[in-house]
Amino acid sequence: MSAGADKVPSLRVLTVNAHQGLRALRRGGLLSRMRDALRQTGADVVFLQEIGVAAGTASPMGQYEVLADTTWPQHAYGRNAVSAGGHHGNALLSKFPIGRWENIDASVGHAERRGLLHCVLQVPEFPTALHAVCVHLALTESHRRRQVARLVALVDGIPAADPVVIAGDFNDWRERAHRSLVRNLGVEEVHAGPGGRPPRSFPARFRCLRLDRIYVRNLDYRSISVPREPWARLTDHVPLAADIAWAPAGRSGSRGSAS
């Protein structure tokens, strides 16, 4: 990378499996504490999994709206799983305009519904649109293979010069989806170490499984370390964060890491 790469305007992205499902609005203060923790990270774009709306609450406001509050004026929500207790799915919170978005059905058979939330962001410092895809893949290996194929087809349809961020919970402890994405899309995982392996992110109190990821294409990036507290008391997944900056197609790469 050139010495001037760090001078390119950047934005911060963060992904976390909120793991609240339909219970969060019934646990006093939890959402407000998570909102405060998100604000402290300085994230411009937040990818959320397992977030939604609980049935039978006094307010119909979604959990993602509570988290967005006045910090992220733009948000999109892809409803996936529905039950008597409410519904949940993926959400994206953004400080930048969301020009358009689509929740693409990635469900397999009669298993729990899954979706790929694709948002197109208008970032003033970027010469082209930024594509953000929020992902939560299945627990079953065969289902993940089919979902990864849909994800690859989605990204293949995005203009080759446009920057892309794919983030979320991949449930991919064997790293087969990881290898497939790197091979077929040419993306980079921002927290991957020298061996190219994604970070350990689950469970938060004793990290042993490599489930959560941030992949980028046509972007410079710097991995960001998120403090263990208070997150270990808010969810069982470790949030991942990165600073990203536009880079010409084919010239993306790491700008190091930061605390």
N, C-alpha and C positions, 0 to 999 in steps of 0.2 A: 504494500500500500504506500501511497505517497505521503510525505510528511504533512501535507495539508488536509489529510482525510479527517482529522479530529476537528477541523474548523467547519465542516459541513454541518448545517443545522440538524439536530437529531430529536427524536421523540422516544418516550419510554413506553414499552409494552409490558404487560404482566398477565400471567395466566394462573388461575387457581380453581380447583374443584372445591366449591363452597361446601359441599357435602351436607347441605341442610335439607335438601329434598323438600318435603312438605312440613317439616317440623319447626323450621326456624322462626316463623312468626308466633309460635307458641312458647318460645323460650325467651323470657324477658331480657331485653337489652342486647341480645346476641348480634342482631343485624346492625345495630348502631355501633357496636364495638368493631365489627368487621368493616363498616363504612369508614370509621376513624383510622383503622389500620391501613386500608386501601389508600386513603388520602395521604398518609405519611410516606408511602412509597414514591409519591410524585408521578405515578403512572398517567400517561395521556390516553392510553387505550387499554382497556381491561377485558380479558377473555374469561368468562365464567361458565362453569359446568355445574350441573345439579342445582339449579336455581329456578324458582318458579313462583307459583301462587298457591297458597293454602286455602282450602275450602272452609267455610264457616267462620271466617274472621270478620271483624267489624268493618275493615276496609278492604276493598278489592284490589288495592295497589299491589303490584308484583314486588317480590323481594328485590329484583334487579333495580326497580325504580327507587326503592328505599336506599339502596347502595349508591345509585347514581346521584340522587338528591340534587344539590346545586353545583357539583363538581364536574360531572360529565353530562352536559345538556343533551347529547345525542345517545340514543340506545336502541338496540334491536333485540328481539327475543324470539327464539325458535322453540315453540312448544313441541315436546316429543312424547314423554310418558304422561298418561292421564289415568287417574284413579278416583275413587270416591273421596279421597283426601285432598284432591286438587290436581295440579299438574306441574311438571318441571321440564327443563331442557337446558339449552345453552343461551347465553346472552353476551352481548358486546356493548360496553360502555365507551363512549368516545368524546373527547374534547373537540374533535373535528367533525365537520358535516358528513353524514352518511348519505351519499348520493342515492344508493339503492341497496337493497339487501334481499336475500332469499334463503329460506330454510329448506335444504334439499334432503328428502327422505333417504336415509341410509339404513333403514330397518331390514332385518332378514327374518323371514318367516313370521312366527308368532312370538318371537322373543321380544324383550323390552324395546320400545321404539327408540330409534336413534336418528340424529340428524346432523348435517353439516351446515353450519350457519355461515353464509358467505356475505360479507359486507364490503362495499366499495367506498372507500374514504377519500375525501378531497382534502389533502394536506397542502397548505399554501406553499411550503418549501419544496414540494415534490413536483417535478415537471409532468408526471403522469399520475393516474389514480393509484392508491395503495389498496391492495386486496387483502382482506383479513378473513381467515377461515377459522372458526371456533369448532373444535372437535371433541367428541367424547365417544370413543369406540367401545365395542361390546367386550364382554368378559370371555366369550368363546372364540378360540383361535380361528375356526373356519368362518365365523361371522366377520371377524376383523379382516380377514383376507378380502372378502367381498366389499367391505366398507373402504378398505384402502384402495381397491380398484376404482371405486366411485370417486374417491378423493383425487386420485391420479387423473381420472378423466376430467374432473372439474378444473383442476389446475392447468391441465393441458389446453383447456379452452380459453384460458386467460392470455391476453396478448403477451408475447415473449419478452417484450421490453418492460412490462409493468412489474413493480415490486410486489412481493407476496410474503405475508406472514401466516403461518399455520401453527396454531397453538391449542393446547388442551391436554386432556387426560386420554392417553392412547391405550391404557391397560395392556401394554405390550412388553411384559416382563421378559419375554424371550428375545426381544429386539428384532423380530422378523419383519414387522411393519416398518421399523426404523430403516433397516437395510433396503427394503423395497422402495421407500420414499427417496432415500439418498440416490439409489441407482436409477430410478425411473424419472425423477423430477430434477435431480441435480441440486437439491436443497441442502442447506447446512443446518445442523442443530447447534444453537448458540452456546449451550453449556457443555457440549461434548468435550471430553478431555483429549489428551494426546492420542489415546487409543481409538478415538472416534465414538466412544460410547456415551449415551445420554446420561444425565445425572440421576442419582438415587433421590427419590422424592416422596416415598411412601413406605410405612406410615411416618407422620411428621416427627414423632418422638423417638423413632428408631429406624432411620432411613435404610431400607434394604432393597426395595424394588424400584426399577427405573420406569415409571409410568408417565410422568408429565414431561412435555417437550415444548420448545419453541423452535420452529424451522423457518428459515428465511431464504428468499431468492431475490437477486438483484438488490441486495442491501448490505451495507457495512453494518457491523454490530459489535457491541461490547456487552458481555454478560454482566449481570448485576446480582450481587448477593443480597438476599432478603433476610433480615434478622429472624432468628428462630422464634422469639417472643414479639408480639403476643400470639403469633399464628398457631403455635402448637396447642393453644387453648381455644382456637376458633374453628379449626378444621383439621382433618387427619391427612391432608396433602400439603406439602411444602409449596408455597407460591414460587414461580420462576419469573424472572424479569430480565429485560435487556434494553439497552439503548440502541436504536437503529437509525440509520441515515441512508438517504437515497444513494445508489451507486449505479453507474451505467451497466447495462445488461452484460453479464459475463465477467464483471469486475468486482463482485462482492467479496467480503471477507471479514475476518476478525480484526477488531481494533483493541484487543486485549480484554481485560476484565476490571471491574471496579467494585468496591464495597458498597 
